[in-house]
């Protein structure tokens, strides 16, 4: 398959890329220059407005290649004809196509059913052969353009490498740090987030390395504080935290990431470096203004900032992070902080949307601008002018993938566009019908690259001769037009349209209407050996397709997404059991785990599966690489099917192949929710639980099994064998306590109920805890269904529809609980109860809830879904 790197090896290809890059550099330079000039006019405006203008300019500059690809081109004749070889691509000599390969064979003369006598077509050139090479245009002409392209790639690669190294440094720093769970910090963070109306979870980390306070994460922000922060005064804590949360509120880490990517894309443009430096300055000043506008005294804030710079020096933070203070910016910031006339207002949301709309509207003409050849009547050749508007990338990709001549690929691409047919579908049709052989003739007389019947061609172009139909471009045009008509007839159903093209619309219509699989063969697939019936005369019913037809068809499709869509489409209608098995087996030909999960879930939702089909589905599920997708299929299987004795072996084989402890435990919890484990099920269930890698997840499953009260004397040995695999003494004690107290109803937590809500159990996770503090015992319970925690344990990421989370604690005198459920628009709703009475979720309650979520995340060993 041709890749962009393959095109770089071609001198003309590298020249095209270089000129495209220079065009983008010119456009981005115009855009950034306009933004910097606008900054001069906004000198008296707030830092927040200036920062927004610069961020918008960099974002639009980064979007220019995408905008240029989607908006109509505005061709302006700027490139002189002397540079024509760099912006167009002359075709290779027609000899590459092979004149002999274009000559219709004698087999045409034998098709007497259609024509009494078929004339022999004389050998001729099908595609116009280009004239000699442009005089004075050797390959060395493009070498300097290719060198420029490689220099750009080297610079961009180095900057992206620096960005990646910075991210790795931050990861290492985060691994060394520990979450801050102190109630004073949690309450302060909760109060400041409420003041800023910030709903995103933002974890606080403390590191033993002496670093200046940092914030990073464009989509999952994290605040890192030094160990010395524990000794700060309450006022300094509030100032620092408010400054860092202001970055999160303003989405500064995202703007910083955009600036880093612009650095890499346009590193050779000095305007990008100037804009990025101004962006850093205005970003910190905007956050300073935010802190002062919140009520902080400017002089005290400046003093805090000075002390932080003195304490932590100028150690450079990793490039993706935003440091609170840098000495290079310090003097200007101090002057702005202490200047009483400084405007400190932020930018309103309507103003931001209006500015973004204006910027995008102004950028669209700039993105559409495309330099074209400046034609000179005496020097510009017709072939060159035509090639300037061709689609060289598609042509080269098809040429390289199928090893055909460039002229044949060009004919397919141009004809497909002329007939408004998808190029990929056009290539698939030619490959299936003739394997790109122009002299192919079917037993029924279908001719040429698209193997179209002369009678069918005559309906599309009355009076066409066989000689004209054998001409490749004419054959492609009529074949593509016929397929386009079939697609319109079958409402875009590609499978039926291709089958109708191959076997005739009558057969496709008849097979589409039949619903009884036992009396009618399934729709024949393209590429089989079934003789085409077409529309001329009657034919016997088509034969049943061989067992490998679906797999053969899937192999003809390139992308995993299209393969999955094809298999899901095949599931529609009544399928015989053998064909259903073929669909399940063909799923293994999909490389993407997500697409495999999508197809197998569609099979499960279809229903009506026998034991053999379910066993095959479980076997295929075991081959899914991703644990998350594999667990999703297994849970979907348990939601819709009982686990019979014949399915236990493939089910546990798939379950035991899960390497993620959280996913493994989730499947076993679902199994327990749907089944009362008897002795037959307990043995493989306990063996599977022993394989879970995490002690926390393993104990949760064992406690749930013991809680069902079904472990008899015969199974105690297996239970104890599973307990012996637990490394932690505390977790081992919990598992043994659950076994020894299973008969005491007052100390045994209730088993998960099996009430179904949209085919889901009441709770996917139930955790119980008991804490003793100064002689007072507190009992806790957490119930969850379809809840996704933030990966860093800082809060709840989302709750699916029908999901819910309840955290409840009781002691001898009081109780309190928080119930979280999704709203109609996806937002989360919180209900806080104290002794059964609703109470506002204030800062203290929020800190208590955040501590319980962090504790839950630690208990679940990082598992995000509970």
C-alpha positions in Angstrom: 0.0 0.0 0.0 1.3 3.4 -0.9 2.1 5.7 2.0 3.0 9.4 2.1 6.6 8.3 2.8 6.6 6.4 -0.5 5.6 9.6 -2.3 8.5 11.4 -0.8 10.9 9.0 -2.6 9.5 10.4 -5.9 11.0 13.7 -6.9 7.7 15.2 -8.1 6.0 13.9 -5.0 8.4 15.5 -2.6 8.1 18.7 -4.6 4.4 18.7 -4.3 4.5 18.2 -0.5 7.1 21.0 -0.2 5.1 23.5 -2.2 2.0 22.6 -0.1 4.0 23.1 3.0 5.2 26.5 1.8 1.7 27.5 0.9 0.6 26.6 4.5 3.5 28.5 5.9 2.5 31.6 3.9 -1.1 31.4 5.0 -0.2 30.8 8.7 2.2 33.7 8.5 -0.5 36.1 7.2 -2.8 34.9 10.0 -0.3 35.3 12.8 0.9 38.6 11.5 -2.7 39.9 11.6 -3.1 38.6 15.2 0.2 40.3 16.3 -0.9 43.6 14.7 -4.3 43.3 16.5 -2.4 42.8 19.8 -0.9 46.3 19.3 -4.5 47.7 19.1 -5.4 45.8 22.3 -2.6 47.0 24.5 -5.1 48.6 26.8 -7.4 45.6 26.9 -7.4 42.8 29.5 -4.8 40.1 29.4 -7.6 37.5 29.1 -8.8 39.1 25.8 -5.2 39.3 24.4 -4.6 35.7 25.4 -7.8 34.5 23.7 -6.9 36.3 20.5 -3.5 34.7 20.3 -4.9 31.2 21.2 -7.5 31.6 18.5 -4.9 32.5 15.9 -2.7 29.5 16.8 -5.7 27.2 16.7 -6.8 28.4 13.3 -3.3 28.1 12.0 -3.2 24.5 13.1 -6.6 23.9 11.5 -5.6 25.4 8.1 -4.7 22.0 6.5 -8.1 20.5 7.6 -10.0 23.6 6.4 -8.1 23.5 3.1 -9.2 19.9 2.6 -12.9 20.5 3.2 -13.6 23.9 1.6 -13.9 24.4 -2.2 -10.6 25.5 -3.7 -10.1 29.0 -4.8 -7.5 28.7 -7.5 -5.4 31.8 -8.1 -2.8 31.7 -10.9 0.3 32.4 -8.9 2.8 29.6 -10.0 4.6 30.3 -13.2 4.6 27.6 -15.9 8.3 27.0 -15.2 7.3 25.3 -12.0 4.7 23.1 -13.6 6.6 19.9 -12.9 6.3 20.6 -9.2 2.6 21.0 -9.1 1.5 18.5 -11.7 2.5 15.0 -12.6 2.9 13.9 -16.2 1.6 10.4 -16.9 4.0 7.6 -17.8 4.3 6.4 -21.4 1.4 4.4 -22.7 3.7 1.5 -23.3 3.5 0.8 -19.6 -0.2 -0.1 -20.0 0.8 -2.7 -22.6 -0.9 -2.6 -25.9 -1.4 -6.3 -26.0 -3.2 -6.3 -22.7 -5.7 -3.8 -24.2 -6.5 -5.8 -27.2 -9.8 -7.8 -27.0 -9.1 -11.5 -27.5 -10.6 -14.0 -29.9 -13.0 -15.1 -27.2 -15.2 -12.1 -28.2 -15.7 -13.6 -31.5 -17.2 -16.7 -30.0 -20.1 -15.0 -28.2 -22.6 -15.6 -31.0 -25.6 -15.5 -28.7 -25.4 -11.8 -28.5 -24.1 -10.9 -31.9 -24.1 -13.1 -35.0 -20.6 -12.0 -35.8 -18.2 -10.0 -33.7 -15.6 -7.9 -35.5 -12.1 -8.2 -34.3 -10.9 -5.0 -32.7 -7.7 -3.7 -34.1 -4.8 -3.1 -31.8 -4.7 0.6 -30.7 -3.7 2.9 -27.9 -6.5 3.2 -25.4 -5.0 6.1 -23.4 -3.3 9.1 -25.1 0.4 8.7 -24.8 2.0 11.8 -23.5 4.6 13.5 -25.6 8.3 13.4 -24.7 9.6 14.7 -21.3 9.5 18.4 -20.9 12.7 19.7 -22.2 15.2 20.7 -19.6 13.3 19.2 -16.7 15.7 16.6 -15.2 15.1 14.9 -11.8 17.7 17.2 -10.2 15.3 20.1 -10.7 13.2 19.0 -7.7 16.1 18.0 -5.4 16.2 21.3 -3.5 12.5 21.1 -2.9 12.9 17.6 -1.5 15.7 18.7 0.7 13.5 21.4 2.2 10.9 18.8 2.9 13.3 16.6 4.8 14.6 19.5 6.8 11.0 20.4 7.8 10.4 16.7 8.9 13.6 16.7 10.9 12.7 19.9 12.8 9.1 18.9 13.4 10.2 15.5 14.6 12.7 17.0 17.1 10.0 19.3 18.5 7.5 16.5 18.8 10.1 14.4 20.5 10.7 17.1 23.0 7.0 17.3 23.7 6.8 13.5 24.2 9.8 13.5 26.5 8.2 16.3 28.5 5.0 14.2 28.8 7.0 11.2 30.0 8.8 13.4 32.6 5.4 14.5 33.9 4.2 11.0 34.1 7.2 10.0 36.0 6.7 12.9 38.3 3.0 12.0 38.8 4.0 8.4 39.7 6.4 9.7 42.4 3.7 12.0 43.8 0.9 11.0 46.1 -2.7 12.3 46.1 -3.5 14.9 48.7 -6.3 13.7 50.9 -5.9 16.1 53.8 -9.4 17.5 54.7 -8.1 21.1 54.7 -6.8 20.9 51.2 -9.9 19.0 49.9 -12.3 21.5 51.5 -10.3 24.4 50.1 -10.2 22.9 46.7 -14.0 22.2 46.8 -14.7 25.8 47.9 -12.6 27.4 45.2 -14.0 25.1 42.5 -17.5 26.2 43.6 -16.4 29.9 43.4 -15.0 29.3 39.9 -18.1 27.2 38.9 -15.6 24.5 37.9 -17.2 21.0 37.6 -14.3 19.1 36.2 -12.4 16.8 38.5 -8.9 18.1 39.3 -6.7 15.9 41.4 -4.2 17.4 43.8 -0.8 15.7 43.9 2.1 16.3 46.3 5.7 15.5 45.2 8.8 15.2 47.3 10.7 17.0 44.5 11.1 20.7 45.1 9.2 22.1 42.1 7.3 25.2 41.4 3.5 24.6 41.5 2.5 23.1 38.2 -0.7 22.2 36.2 -0.9 20.1 33.1 -3.4 18.0 31.2 -5.4 19.4 28.3 -8.3 17.0 28.9 -7.6 15.6 32.4 -5.9 18.4 34.3 -3.7 17.7 37.3 -2.2 20.1 39.8 1.2 19.2 41.4 2.4 20.9 44.5 5.8 20.7 46.3 6.2 18.9 49.6 6.8 22.3 51.2 3.2 23.3 50.5 2.2 21.6 53.8 4.0 24.4 55.6 2.3 27.2 53.7 -0.1 29.6 55.4 -3.8 29.3 54.7 -3.6 32.5 52.6 -0.8 31.2 50.4 -2.5 27.9 49.9 -5.6 29.7 48.7 -3.6 32.0 46.4 -1.7 29.2 44.7 -4.6 26.9 44.4 -6.8 29.7 43.0 -4.1 30.5 40.4 -3.8 26.9 39.2 -7.5 26.3 39.2 -7.9 29.5 37.1 -5.6 27.8 34.5 -8.0 24.9 34.4 -11.1 27.1 34.3 -9.7 29.0 31.3 -8.5 25.7 29.6 -5.0 27.1 29.4 -3.4 23.6 29.2 -5.3 23.0 25.9 -4.1 26.3 24.5 -0.6 25.5 25.6 -0.8 22.1 23.8 -2.0 23.8 20.6 0.9 26.2 20.8 3.3 23.3 21.1 1.8 21.6 18.1 2.1 24.8 16.1 5.7 25.0 17.1 6.2 21.6 15.5 4.2 22.3 12.4 5.6 25.7 11.6 8.9 25.7 13.5 10.6 27.5 10.6 8.3 30.5 10.9 9.6 33.1 13.4 6.1 34.5 13.8 5.0 31.3 15.5 7.7 31.6 18.1 6.9 35.2 18.8 3.2 34.4 19.1 3.8 31.5 21.4 6.1 33.6 23.7 3.4 36.3 23.9 0.8 33.7 24.6 2.8 32.5 27.7 3.1 36.0 29.0 -0.5 36.9 28.6 -1.6 33.5 30.0 0.1 34.1 33.4 -1.0 37.7 33.5 -4.6 36.7 32.8 -4.5 34.2 35.8 -2.9 36.9 38.0 -5.8 39.2 37.1 -8.3 36.4 37.9 -6.8 35.9 41.4 -6.8 39.7 42.1 -10.3 40.1 40.8 -11.4 37.3 43.3 -10.4 39.7 46.1 -6.7 39.1 46.8 -4.7 42.1 47.7 -2.2 42.8 44.8 0.7 43.6 47.1 0.2 40.4 49.1 -0.2 38.4 46.0 3.0 39.8 44.5 4.8 39.0 47.8 3.6 35.4 47.7 4.7 35.1 44.1 8.1 36.5 45.0 8.6 34.0 47.8 7.7 31.1 45.6 10.2 32.2 42.9 12.9 32.6 45.6 12.1 29.2 47.2 12.0 27.1 44.0 14.4 28.9 41.7 14.1 28.6 37.9 14.0 24.9 37.4 12.4 24.4 34.0 9.1 22.5 34.0 8.4 19.9 31.3 7.1 21.6 28.2 3.5 20.3 28.4 3.2 21.8 32.0 2.3 25.3 33.1 4.6 26.6 35.8 3.2 29.2 38.2 6.3 31.4 38.1 9.3 31.8 35.9 12.0 34.4 36.4 12.1 35.3 32.7 8.5 36.6 33.0 8.7 37.8 36.6 9.5 41.5 36.2 6.6 42.2 33.7 4.2 40.2 35.8 5.0 42.1 39.0 4.5 45.5 37.2 1.2 44.3 35.8 0.1 43.0 39.3 0.9 46.3 41.0 -0.5 48.5 38.3 -3.9 49.8 39.6 -5.1 50.9 36.2 -4.8 47.4 34.7 -8.0 46.0 33.3 -8.6 42.6 35.0 -12.0 41.6 33.5 -12.2 38.2 31.8 -13.8 37.5 28.5 -17.5 36.5 28.4 -18.7 33.4 26.7 -20.8 35.2 24.0 -17.8 37.4 23.2 -15.6 34.3 22.9 -18.0 32.6 20.5 -18.5 35.7 18.4 -14.7 36.2 18.1 -14.2 32.5 17.2 -16.9 32.8 14.5 -15.3 35.9 13.0 -11.9 34.3 13.1 -13.1 31.1 11.4 -15.0 33.1 8.8 -11.9 35.1 8.0 -9.8 32.0 7.8 -12.0 30.1 5.3 -11.0 32.2 2.3 -7.4 32.0 3.3 -7.7 28.2 3.6 -9.5 28.0 0.2 -6.7 29.9 -1.6 -4.8 27.5 -3.8 -1.9 28.6 -6.1 -2.5 27.3 -9.6 -0.4 27.3 -12.8 -0.1 30.7 -14.5 -0.8 29.5 -18.0 1.4 30.7 -20.9 -0.1 29.8 -24.2 3.3 29.3 -25.9 4.7 26.9 -23.2 2.0 25.2 -21.3 1.1 21.8 -22.8 -2.5 20.5 -22.9 -1.5 17.2 -21.2 0.2 19.2 -18.4 -2.9 21.5 -17.8 -5.1 18.4 -17.6 -2.8 16.7 -15.1 -2.8 19.8 -12.9 -6.4 19.0 -12.0 -6.0 15.2 -11.5 -6.0 13.2 -8.3 -2.4 11.9 -8.1 -2.5 10.6 -4.6 -5.5 8.3 -5.3 -3.9 7.2 -8.6 -0.6 6.4 -7.0 -2.2 4.5 -4.1 -4.2 2.3 -6.5 -1.2 1.8 -8.7 1.0 0.7 -5.8 -1.6 -1.5 -4.1 -2.8 -3.5 -7.1 0.3 -3.3 -9.3 -1.5 -1.9 -12.3 -0.4 0.8 -14.7 -0.8 4.4 -13.7 -2.9 5.1 -16.8 -5.4 2.4 -15.9 -5.6 3.6 -12.3 -6.1 7.2 -13.6 -8.9 6.0 -15.8 -10.7 4.3 -12.9 -10.3 7.3 -10.6 -11.4 9.9 -13.2 -14.3 7.8 -14.4 -15.5 7.1 -10.9 -15.6 10.8 -10.1 -17.4 11.6 -13.3 -20.1 9.0 -12.6 -20.3 10.1 -8.9 -19.3 6.6 -7.7 -17.1 6.0 -4.6 -13.5 5.3 -5.9 -13.0 2.4 -3.4 -16.2 0.8 -4.6 -15.2 1.3 -8.3 -11.8 -0.3 -7.7 -13.5 -3.2 -5.9 -15.9 -3.8 -8.8 -13.1 -3.9 -11.4 -11.0 -6.2 -9.2 -13.9 -8.6 -8.6 -15.2 -8.7 -12.2 -12.0 -8.7 -14.2 -9.0 -8.5 -11.9 -8.0 -5.4 -13.9 -7.7 -7.5 -17.2 -9.2 -5.5 -20.0 -9.8 -8.6 -22.3 -11.9 -10.6 -19.8 -15.1 -12.1 -21.2 -17.6 -14.0 -19.2 -19.3 -17.2 -20.5 -22.5 -15.1 -20.9 -20.7 -12.5 -23.0 -20.0 -9.8 -20.5 -17.1 -7.6 -21.8 -14.2 -5.6 -20.5 -12.9 -4.3 -17.2 -16.4 -4.2 -15.7 -17.7 -7.3 -17.5 -20.9 -5.6 -18.5 -23.3 -7.3 -21.0 -23.6 -5.7 -24.4 -27.4 -5.8 -23.9 -27.1 -3.9 -20.6 -24.7 -1.4 -22.1 -27.1 -0.8 -25.0 -29.8 0.4 -22.5 -27.3 2.9 -21.1 -26.0 4.1 -24.5 -28.2 3.1 -27.4 -26.4 2.1 -30.5 -23.1 1.3 -28.9 -21.0 -1.2 -30.8 -19.0 -4.1 -29.3 -15.8 -2.4 -30.4 -16.7 0.8 -28.5 -17.7 -1.3 -25.5 -14.3 -2.9 -25.4 -12.6 0.5 -25.1 -11.6 0.6 -21.4 -12.8 4.1 -20.6 -16.1 3.6 -22.2 -16.4 0.2 -20.5 -15.6 1.8 -17.1 -18.0 4.6 -17.7 -21.0 2.3 -18.5 -20.1 -0.3 -15.8 -19.9 2.4 -13.1 -23.1 4.1 -14.3 -24.9 0.7 -14.2 -23.7 0.1 -10.6 -24.7 3.6 -9.7 -28.2 2.9 -10.9 -28.3 -0.4 -8.9 -27.2 1.5 -5.7 -30.0 4.0 -6.2 -32.5 1.1 -6.8 -31.4 -0.7 -3.6 -31.2 2.5 -1.5 -27.4 2.4 -1.0 -27.3 -1.3 -0.1 -23.8 -2.1 -1.4 -24.0 -5.8 -0.9 -27.3 -6.2 -2.8 -26.2 -3.8 -5.5 -23.0 -5.8 -6.1 -24.8 -9.1 -6.1 -27.4 -7.7 -8.6 -24.5 -6.5 -10.8 -23.0 -10.0 -10.8 -26.2 -12.2 -11.0 -28.8 -9.8 -12.4 -31.4 -7.7 -10.7 -34.1 -10.3 -11.1 -32.2 -12.9 -9.0 -31.3 -10.3 -6.4 -35.0 -9.1 -6.2 -36.3 -12.7 -5.9 -33.8 -13.7 -3.3 -34.4 -10.5 -1.3 -38.1 -11.2 -1.1 -37.8 -14.8 0.0 -37.8 -15.2 3.8 -37.6 -19.0 4.2 -34.0 -20.1 4.2 -34.8 -23.7 3.8 -36.4 -23.3 0.4 -34.1 -20.6 -1.1 -30.4 -20.3 -1.2 -28.8 -17.2 0.4 -27.9 -14.3 -1.7 -24.7 -15.2 -3.7 -21.8 -13.1 -2.9 -19.6 -11.2 -5.3 -16.6 -13.1 -6.5 -18.1 -16.7 -6.3 -18.2 -19.1 -9.2 -22.0 -18.9 -9.7 -22.8 -18.3 -13.4 -24.3 -14.9 -13.8 -28.0 -14.9 -14.9 -28.3 -11.2 -15.8 -31.6 -10.0 -17.2 -31.5 -12.0 -20.5 -33.8 -15.0 -20.3 -34.6 -17.2 -17.3 -32.1 -19.2 -15.3 -32.0 -21.9 -12.8 -32.0 -20.9 -9.1 -28.5 -19.9 -8.0 -26.5 -22.4 -6.1 -25.7 -22.0 -2.4 -22.5 -20.1 -1.8 -19.6 -22.1 -0.5 -18.9 -22.0 3.2 -15.9 -19.6 2.8 -17.8 -16.9 0.9 -18.3 -14.5 3.8 -14.7 -14.8 4.7 -13.6 -14.2 1.1 -15.8 -11.2 0.9 -14.5 -9.8 4.2 -10.9 -10.2 2.9 -11.8 -8.1 -0.1 -12.6 -5.1 2.2 -9.6 -3.1 3.4 -10.6 -1.3 6.6 -11.7 -2.9 9.8 -14.6 -0.4 10.1 -16.0 -1.4 6.7 -15.5 -5.1 7.5 -17.5 -4.7 10.7 -20.3 -2.8 9.0 -20.5 -5.5 6.3 -20.8 -8.3 8.8 -23.5 -6.4 10.8 -25.4 -5.8 7.5 -25.1 -9.5 6.7 -27.0 -10.3 10.0 -30.1 -8.6 8.8 -32.9 -10.9 7.7 -33.3 -14.6 8.3 -29.9 -16.5 8.2 -29.4 -20.2 8.3 -27.4 -21.5 11.2 -24.4 -22.3 9.0 -24.3 -18.7 7.6 -24.5 -17.3 11.2 -21.5 -19.4 12.1 -19.6 -18.0 9.1 -20.3 -14.5 10.3 -19.0 -15.3 13.8 -15.9 -16.9 12.4 -15.2 -14.1 9.9 -15.1 -11.7 12.9 -11.5 -13.0 13.5 -10.4 -11.4 10.3 -11.0 -7.9 11.9 -7.9 -6.5 13.5 -9.6 -3.8 15.6 -10.8 -5.0 19.0 -13.6 -2.4 19.0 -15.0 -3.5 15.7 -14.9 -7.2 16.8 -16.8 -6.3 19.9 -19.3 -4.3 17.8 -20.0 -7.3 15.5 -20.2 -9.9 18.3 -22.5 -7.6 20.3 -24.8 -7.3 17.2 -24.8 -11.1 16.9 -25.9 -11.3 20.6 -28.6 -8.7 20.1 -29.9 -10.5 17.1 -30.9 -13.4 19.4 -32.0 -16.9 18.5 -28.5 -18.4 18.8 -28.1 -22.1 19.4 -25.6 -23.7 21.7 -23.1 -24.3 18.8 -23.3 -20.6 17.7 -22.9 -19.4 21.3 -19.9 -21.7 21.9 -18.3 -20.4 18.6 -19.0 -16.8 19.7 -17.3 -17.4 23.1 -14.3 -19.0 21.3 -13.9 -16.0 19.0 -14.4 -13.6 22.0 -11.3 -15.1 23.6 -9.2 -13.9 20.7 -10.1 -10.2 21.1 -6.9 -8.4 22.1 -8.5 -5.7 24.2 -9.6 -6.8 27.7 -12.2 -4.0 27.9 -13.9 -5.1 24.6 -13.6 -8.7 25.5 -15.3 -8.2 28.9 -18.0 -6.1 27.2 -18.9 -9.1 25.0 -18.8 -11.6 27.9 -21.1 -9.3 30.0 -23.4 -8.9 27.0 -23.5 -12.7 26.7 -24.4 -13.1 30.4 -27.1 -10.4 30.1 -28.9 -12.3 27.3 -28.1 -16.0 27.8 -28.0 -18.5 30.7 -24.7 -20.2 31.2 -25.5 -23.8 30.4 -23.2 -26.8 31.1 -22.1 -27.0 27.5 -21.0 -23.4 27.5 -19.0 -23.3 30.7 -15.8 -24.4 29.1 -15.6 -21.8 26.3 -17.0 -19.1 28.7 -14.3 -19.6 31.4 -11.6 -20.0 28.7 -12.5 -16.6 27.4 -12.8 -15.1 30.9 -9.5 -16.6 32.1 -7.8 -15.0 29.1 -8.5 -11.5 30.6 -5.3 -10.0 31.9 -7.0 -6.9 33.4 -8.0 -7.7 37.0 -10.8 -5.2 36.9 -12.4 -6.6 33.8 -11.9 -10.2 35.0 -13.7 -9.4 38.2 -16.5 -7.5 36.5 -17.3 -10.5 34.4 -17.4 -12.8 37.4 -19.6 -10.3 39.3 -22.0 -10.3 36.4 -22.0 -14.1 36.4 -22.9 -14.2 40.1 -25.6 -11.6 39.6 -27.3 -13.8 36.9 -26.7 -17.3 38.4 -27.0 -19.0 41.7 -23.8 -21.0 41.7 -24.2 -24.7 42.3 -21.4 -27.2 42.8 -21.0 -27.6 39.0 -20.5 -23.9 38.5 -18.6 -23.2 41.7 -15.5 -25.2 40.7 -14.6 -23.3 37.6 -15.8 -20.0 39.2 -13.4 -20.4 42.1 -10.6 -21.5 39.8 -11.2 -18.4 37.7 -11.3 -16.1 40.7 -7.9 -17.4 41.8 -6.5 -16.3 38.4 -7.4 -12.6 39.1 -4.1 -10.6 39.3 -5.2 -8.0 41.8 -5.7 -8.9 45.5 -8.5 -6.3 45.9 -10.5 -7.5 42.9 -9.9 -11.2 43.9 -11.1 -10.6 47.4 -14.2 -8.8 46.2 -15.2 -11.8 44.0 -14.5 -14.3 46.8 -16.5 -12.4 49.3 -19.4 -12.2 46.8 -19.2 -15.9 46.3 -19.1 -16.6 50.0 -22.0 -14.2 50.5 -24.2 -16.4 48.3 -24.0 -19.1 51.0 -23.5 -21.8 48.5 -20.0 -23.1 49.4 -20.4 -26.5 50.9 -17.7 -28.6 52.5 -16.7 -30.1 49.1 -15.9 -26.6 47.7 -14.1 -25.2 50.8 -10.8 -26.6 49.6 -11.1 -24.8 46.3 -12.0 -21.6 48.1 -9.0 -21.9 50.4 -6.8 -22.6 47.4 -8.0 -19.3 45.9 -7.4 -17.5 49.2 -3.8 -18.8 49.3 -3.0 -16.9 46.1 -3.7 -13.6 47.9 -0.5 -11.8 48.8 -1.9 -9.2 51.2 -2.6 -10.4 54.8 -5.4 -7.9 55.2 -7.2 -9.0 52.0 -6.6 -12.7 53.0 -8.2 -12.0 56.4 -11.3 -10.5 54.7 -11.7 -13.5 52.4 -11.4 -15.9 55.3 -13.8 -13.9 57.5 -16.4 -14.0 54.7 -16.1 -17.8 54.6 -16.3 -18.3 58.4 -19.2 -15.9 59.0 -21.3 -16.8 55.9 -23.9 -18.5 58.1 -24.4 -15.5 60.4 -27.1 -13.4 58.8 -26.6 -10.3 61.0 -23.0 -9.9 59.9 -23.4 -11.0 56.3 -24.0 -8.3 53.7 -27.0 -9.0 51.4 -26.2 -10.6 48.1 -26.7 -8.5 44.9 -30.3 -8.6 43.8 -31.3 -9.9 40.4 -33.8 -7.2 39.6 -33.4 -6.3 35.9 -33.5 -2.8 34.6 -33.1 -2.7 30.8 -31.4 -6.1 30.9 -28.9 -5.1 33.6 -28.7 -6.2 37.2 -29.5 -3.8 40.0 -25.9 -3.3 41.0 -22.7 -4.1 39.2 -20.6 -3.4 42.3 -21.4 -3.6 46.0 -18.7 -3.0 48.6 -19.0 -3.2 52.4 -16.6 -1.8 55.0 -16.3 -1.5 58.8 -14.0 1.1 60.5 -13.3 1.6 64.1 -12.0 4.9 65.5 -11.7 5.5 69.2 -14.1 2.7 70.0 -16.8 3.9 67.6 -17.7 1.6 64.7 -18.8 3.0 61.3 -20.3 0.8 58.7 -20.1 1.8 55.0 -21.6 0.5 51.8 -21.0 1.5 48.2 -23.4 0.4 45.5 -22.7 1.3 41.9 -24.1 0.5 38.5 -22.5 1.6 35.2 -20.3 4.2 36.9 -17.0 5.3 35.4 -14.4 6.9 37.8 -11.7 9.3 36.6 -8.5 7.4 36.0 -6.7 9.4 38.6 -9.4 8.8 41.3 -10.2 12.5 41.5 -13.9 12.1 40.9 -16.6 10.6 38.7 -15.9 10.7 35.0 -19.4 9.7 33.8 -22.5 7.6 34.6 -24.3 5.8 31.8 -28.0 6.0 31.3 -29.7 3.9 34.0 -26.6 4.0 36.2 -26.3 5.2 39.7 -23.9 5.5 42.6 -24.7 5.4 46.4 -22.1 6.0 49.1 -23.6 5.5 52.6 -22.0 5.5 56.1 -23.7 4.7 59.5 -22.6 4.7 63.1 -24.4 4.3 66.3 -26.0 7.8 66.3 -26.2 9.1 62.7 -26.0 8.3 59.0 -25.2 10.2 55.8 -25.2 9.3 52.2 -24.6 10.7 48.7 -26.6 9.5 45.7 -25.3 10.4 42.2 -27.3 9.8 39.0 -27.1 11.1 35.4 -29.4 13.9 34.3 -31.2 14.3 31.0 -28.4 16.2 29.4 -25.6 14.0 30.7 -24.7 16.2 33.7 -24.5 14.5 37.1 -27.0 15.1 39.8 -26.0 14.9 43.5 -28.4 14.2 46.5 -26.9 14.5 49.9 -28.8 13.0 52.9 -28.0 13.3 56.6 -30.1 11.1 58.9 -32.4 10.6 55.9 -33.0 14.4 55.4 -31.8 16.2 52.3 -29.0 18.7 53.0 -26.9 21.0 50.7 -23.7 19.5 49.4 -21.4 22.1 51.0 -17.6 22.2 51.0 -17.3 19.9 54.0 -19.6 17.3 52.5 -17.8 17.7 49.2 -14.5 17.0 50.8 -16.0 13.9 52.6 -17.4 12.6 49.3 -14.1 13.2 47.4 -12.2 11.2 50.1 -14.6 8.3 49.7 -14.2 8.4 45.9 -10.4 8.4 46.3 -10.7 5.5 48.7 -13.0 3.6 46.3 -10.5 4.1 43.4 -7.7 2.7 45.6 -9.8 -0.3 46.6 -10.7 -1.0 42.9 -7.0 -0.9 42.1 -7.4 1.7 39.3 -10.4 0.0 37.7 -12.3 2.8 36.0 -15.7 1.1 35.5 -17.6 -0.1 38.6 
